[in-house]
């Protein structure tokens, strides 16, 4: 099925967890009910191998297996974005695999290399997009230190359809949008809590890990923002804030932990979290999470 990628980017990009079995091996079949519920609720895009999918804890073969399995389970119902990155050679191989597996687009993780020149990163993106041979790409920016002008140049690379903005700097985002190709879609990359301020300066969609557990709430927030009802969006966000607060703890190291712990509590166990993520939740975190789920009818 052919999808309008730019239109989809104006909605929710749901970042799927990577399930493991009791022995710690990837177990994509466990993700089936999570995928089906998210699609049924109206989530616009599903992303394999994002950070909520523990991208940096997976080896290349595991990431490829998860991409293929998610594409197969989704079966064309919504676009699937394949998270890729790390070294240029591996990213190129992953882009080619994603295309062969039937993914609809790429999500290119910003390299964590300590020596990144803005012009060098432009060349990195250009080569990775070329390796995808026609797949559109969303850039995942967690560091905006290169500045709005360099970011704008990235959006001019053929094939770049969107930017996932994952820094808490809305005014820098506004300047980057103003300097960039107007056809590029900007996506709030800090989940529901940051969606209102980022949308207020020009982002349209947002990313979500909550969709693994409570996709209906994510969709309700999306719909409120689309109508400009920031009051309702903020009310809905306040009702899920405990979940995001837990995920933000331990320097963000409880991010995936909170999602997987919640999935286990609602009967959709997707296994543990690999180091260096935290596992399991602390006693206090677990008590707060259980209270949150019970209060919301899980």
C-alpha positions in Angstrom: 0.0 0.0 0.0 1.3 3.5 -0.9 1.2 6.0 2.0 1.4 9.8 2.0 4.4 10.0 4.3 4.3 13.8 4.8 0.6 13.7 5.9 1.3 10.8 8.2 4.2 12.8 9.8 1.6 15.4 10.9 0.2 12.8 13.3 1.7 10.4 15.9 4.9 8.6 15.2 4.6 5.7 17.6 8.0 4.3 18.8 7.6 0.6 19.4 9.5 -1.3 22.1 11.7 -4.2 21.2 10.4 -7.4 23.0 12.8 -10.0 24.4 12.1 -13.5 25.5 13.1 -15.0 28.9 16.6 -15.7 27.5 17.1 -12.1 26.3 16.7 -12.8 22.6 14.5 -10.5 20.5 11.0 -11.9 20.3 9.0 -9.8 17.8 5.9 -12.0 18.0 5.3 -10.5 21.5 4.7 -7.1 19.9 1.7 -8.2 17.9 -1.1 -7.1 20.3 0.7 -3.8 20.9 0.9 -3.1 17.2 -2.8 -4.0 16.6 -4.1 -1.9 19.4 -2.0 1.1 18.3 -3.3 0.9 14.7 -6.9 0.3 15.9 -6.7 3.5 18.1 -5.6 5.6 15.1 -1.8 6.0 15.5 -0.5 7.3 12.2 3.1 5.9 12.0 4.9 3.0 13.7 8.6 3.1 14.1 10.9 0.1 14.5 14.3 0.5 16.2 13.8 3.9 17.7 15.2 4.8 21.1 12.2 3.4 22.9 13.1 0.3 20.8 16.6 0.2 22.5 18.3 0.9 19.1 21.7 1.2 20.6 21.4 -2.1 22.6 20.6 -4.1 19.4 23.1 -5.6 17.1 22.7 -5.1 13.4 21.0 -8.5 12.8 18.6 -8.0 15.6 17.6 -4.5 14.3 17.1 -6.0 10.8 14.9 -8.8 12.2 12.8 -6.3 14.2 12.3 -4.1 11.1 11.2 -7.0 8.9 8.9 -8.5 11.6 7.1 -5.2 12.3 6.6 -4.5 8.5 5.1 -8.0 8.3 2.8 -7.5 11.3 1.6 -4.1 10.2 0.9 -5.4 6.7 0.4 -2.0 5.1 -2.1 -0.7 7.6 0.0 2.4 8.5 3.5 3.5 7.4 6.5 1.8 9.0 9.6 3.8 9.6 12.9 2.0 10.1 15.3 3.5 12.7 18.8 3.3 11.3 22.2 4.9 12.2 25.5 4.4 13.9 28.5 4.1 11.5 28.1 5.1 7.9 28.6 1.6 6.5 26.1 0.0 8.9 23.6 2.8 8.3 23.8 2.2 4.6 23.3 -1.5 5.0 20.3 -0.9 7.3 18.8 1.5 4.7 19.1 -1.1 2.0 17.6 -3.7 4.3 14.7 -1.5 5.3 13.8 -1.0 1.6 14.1 -4.7 0.8 12.0 -5.5 3.9 9.2 -3.2 2.7 9.6 -0.3 5.2 8.0 2.9 4.0 10.6 5.4 5.3 13.8 5.8 7.3 14.3 7.5 10.6 18.0 8.4 10.8 19.3 8.6 14.3 21.7 11.5 14.9 25.1 10.1 15.3 26.5 10.2 18.8 30.1 10.4 17.4 31.9 13.1 19.5 33.5 14.6 16.4 30.7 15.7 14.1 31.2 18.6 11.6 27.9 20.0 10.3 29.1 19.6 6.8 30.3 16.0 7.6 26.8 15.2 9.0 25.2 16.6 5.8 27.3 14.1 3.8 26.4 11.3 6.2 22.7 12.0 5.7 23.1 12.3 1.9 24.8 8.9 1.7 22.3 7.2 4.0 19.4 8.6 2.1 21.0 7.5 -1.2 21.4 4.0 0.2 17.7 3.9 0.8 17.2 4.3 -2.9 14.0 6.3 -2.9 12.7 5.8 0.7 11.8 9.2 2.3 13.6 10.0 5.5 12.9 11.6 8.8 16.0 13.1 10.6 16.1 12.5 14.3 17.8 15.5 16.0 18.6 15.2 19.7 21.3 17.9 19.5 20.6 21.3 17.9 24.1 22.8 18.5 24.8 23.0 14.8 22.3 25.8 14.7 19.3 26.6 12.5 21.2 27.4 9.3 23.0 24.0 9.3 19.8 22.2 10.2 18.1 24.0 7.3 20.7 22.7 4.9 19.9 19.2 6.0 16.3 19.7 5.1 17.4 20.6 1.6 18.8 17.1 1.0 16.7 15.3 -1.6 14.6 12.6 0.2 14.3 14.3 3.6 10.6 14.5 4.3 10.6 15.4 8.0 12.6 16.3 11.1 12.0 14.8 14.5 13.0 17.6 16.9 14.0 16.2 20.2 15.5 19.2 22.0 13.6 21.4 24.5 14.4 24.6 22.5 11.2 25.7 20.8 12.6 29.1 19.7 15.6 27.3 18.0 13.0 25.1 16.3 11.0 28.1 15.1 14.2 29.6 13.6 15.1 26.3 11.9 11.6 26.0 10.4 11.7 29.6 9.1 15.1 28.8 7.4 14.1 25.4 5.9 12.4 23.9 3.0 8.7 24.5 3.6 7.7 21.1 2.4 9.5 19.4 5.3 7.3 18.3 8.2 8.6 19.0 11.7 7.7 16.5 14.4 7.9 17.1 18.1 10.3 14.5 19.3 9.9 14.7 23.1 6.6 12.9 23.3 3.2 14.2 24.5 4.4 16.4 27.4 6.4 18.7 25.0 3.9 18.5 22.1 2.0 21.7 22.9 5.0 24.1 23.1 6.6 22.6 20.0 3.4 22.6 18.1 2.9 26.2 19.1 6.0 27.2 17.1 5.4 25.1 14.0 5.8 21.4 14.7 2.8 19.4 13.5 3.1 15.8 14.7 4.7 14.3 17.8 6.4 11.1 18.8 5.1 8.8 21.5 6.2 5.8 23.6 2.8 5.9 25.4 1.2 4.3 22.3 2.7 1.0 23.4 0.4 1.1 26.5 -2.3 3.7 26.0 -2.6 4.7 22.3 -6.1 6.1 22.8 -4.8 8.8 25.1 -2.1 9.8 22.6 -4.7 10.0 19.8 -6.9 12.2 21.9 -4.0 14.6 22.5 -3.2 14.6 18.8 -6.8 15.5 18.0 -7.0 18.3 20.5 -3.8 19.9 19.1 -5.1 19.6 15.6 -8.1 21.7 16.5 -6.0 24.2 18.4 -7.5 23.2 21.8 -4.4 23.5 23.9 -6.4 23.6 27.1 -7.9 20.1 26.3 -4.5 18.8 25.2 -2.9 20.0 28.4 -5.7 18.4 30.5 -5.1 15.1 28.7 -1.4 15.4 29.2 -1.8 16.1 32.9 -3.7 12.8 33.2 -0.7 10.8 31.8 2.1 12.9 33.3 3.0 10.4 36.0 3.9 7.9 33.3 6.3 10.3 31.6 7.7 11.5 34.9 8.8 8.0 35.7 10.3 7.5 32.3 12.4 10.7 32.7 14.0 9.5 35.9 17.5 8.2 36.3 18.9 10.6 33.7 16.3 9.2 31.3 17.5 5.7 31.9 14.0 4.6 33.0 12.5 5.7 29.7 12.0 2.2 28.2 11.8 0.7 31.7 8.6 2.5 32.4 7.0 1.4 29.1 8.0 -2.3 29.5 7.0 -2.4 33.2 3.6 -1.0 32.3 3.2 -3.6 29.4 4.0 -6.4 31.9 1.4 -5.1 34.4 -1.4 -5.0 31.7 -0.6 -8.5 30.5 1.4 -7.7 27.4 4.9 -8.6 28.7 7.7 -7.6 26.3 10.6 -8.6 28.6 13.3 -6.7 30.3 15.4 -3.7 29.4 19.0 -4.3 28.4 21.8 -2.4 30.1 22.6 0.4 30.3 18.9 1.1 30.7 17.5 0.6 34.2 15.8 -2.7 35.0 13.6 -3.3 36.9 11.8 -0.2 38.2 12.6 0.7 41.8 10.0 -0.2 44.4 8.8 3.4 44.6 8.6 3.8 40.8 6.7 0.5 40.5 4.2 1.6 43.1 3.6 4.9 41.3 3.2 3.1 38.0 0.7 0.6 39.4 -1.3 3.4 40.9 -1.3 5.3 37.6 -2.5 2.3 35.7 -5.2 1.4 38.2 -6.5 5.0 38.3 -6.9 4.9 34.5 -8.8 1.6 34.4 -6.0 -0.8 33.4 
